[in-house]
Amino acid sequence: MSEKKPQTLSNHGRMDTWFHFFILPALFGNLLVCIVHDYHDPRHFHEWLVLLSIVLIVLAFKVRLYALRVQDRVIRLEERLRLATVLPEALRVPSLALTEAQLVALRFAPDAELPMLVDKTLRDQLGQKEIKKAIVNWRPDYWRV
């Protein structure tokens, strides 16, 4: 079994081969073909096909966004549980003020760095990018959609 490449700030983003390199190009290609076909032979049916092509593209993006939102909610719950067990008593109640975006970014912080990073996030109101930049030892998340 091959080892997974260690994640860092620069390489933690993920491209889904099927979605980014097959589904989207095929849907946009289909839209282009329908537009050209409608241009050369304008009929209501061809206009309908253009509309249907747009609907399919929107549907593809919405389905992906729904999956990402559900995953963010699961990450939020996991991180709340982790914060309750890892944080010192003084930070547990203030940590409830963390936003979903901050919690999603904190999932990359190892347990040893978490208290310091939560304190800094709350004090300075760090955003996702700032939180990720502040992490010294990256905790990988290979399951992200």
N, C-alpha and C positions, 0 to 999 in steps of 0.2 A: 504494500500500500504506500503510495507516495505521500510525503509530508506536505502539509498545506503551507503556502507562503506566509510568513509572518505579516500581520497587518500593521499598517502605520497610518498616520494622517494622510499621507500622499497616495496610498493605494487601497483604502478601505471602501471606496465606492465600487459598485458592482454593475457590470453590464450583463443583462440577461440575453444570451445569444439568440434564443428563439424570438423574444419580443423585439429586441433592438435591431437584429440583423435579418430577420425573416418576416415576421408579422407586420411590423410598421412599414418596411419598404414595399411589401406586397400590397398593403392597403393604400399607400400613397400612389403606387404605380397604378392600381385599379382606378383611383380617383382621376389620375391624369388621363388614362385611356378613356374613361367615361366623359371627361370634359372635351377631349379631342373629338370623340365620336359625336357628342352633342353639337359641337361647333360645325362639323362637316355635314351633319344631317340632323338639324334641329327638329325634334319631336318631343311631345310630352313624356313619352316613355324614356327617352334619353335623359331628359331633365330629372325624371324620377330616379334613374340610376345614379346620377351625380349626387342627388340628395341622399340616397341610400348609402353611397360610398362615404359621404361625410359622416353619416350616422354611425357607420361601422368604425371609423377612425375615432370618433368621440367615445364610442362604446369601449374600444380597446384601451384608451387612456383611463376611462372611469373604472374599469375592472381592475386595472393595475393600481390605481390610486386607492380603491377600496381595500385591496389586499395590504397595501402599505399602511393605511390608517388602522386596520385591525392589528397589524404587527406592532405599530407604535403603541397601541393600547395595551397589548400584552407586555411589551418592554416596560411601559410605565408601571404596570402591576409588579413585574419582576423587580424593578429597581426600588419601588416603595418597600417591598419585602426585604430586599438586600440592605437598604438604608436603615430599616428598623433593627436589623441584626448587627450591622457593622458600625454604625455611628455611635459616638458617645452620647450619653443622656442629654447633654446640653444642646446638641445639634438636632435631635430627633424631631422636636416640635417645629423649630424653624425650617427644617427640611420639607415640611408640608407645603411651603410656599413655592417650591420649585415648580416650574412650568413643565408641561409635557415635553417640549423641545429640549429643555435642560436635562430632564431625566433620560431622554433618548441619547443625548450626547454623553452623559455620565456612565452609560453602560460600558464604555470602553476603558474606564478607569479601574485599575485593580483595587482590591479591598484596602491595601496598605495606603494608597494615595487618596482614597475616597473622602475621608473626613476633612483633610486639608482642602481638597478641591471643592467640596460642598460648601465649606466655610467661605472660600474665596468667591464662589459663584453667588452665594447669597449676599455677601458684602459688596461685591462690585457689579452685580447683576450681569454676569457673563452670558453671552449668547452661545449657540452651538459651536460655532467655529472657534471662539476663544477657549471654550472648555476643552475641545479636542486638541488645540495647540498646547494647552497647559499640561496635558497628560504626558508623563515621562515614560512609563512602561505600559505600552498598549496592551489591553485585554481584548483579544480578537472576538469578532462576532461573524462567524462564517454562515450563519443561518439566515441572514437578512435577505429578503426578496429583492 
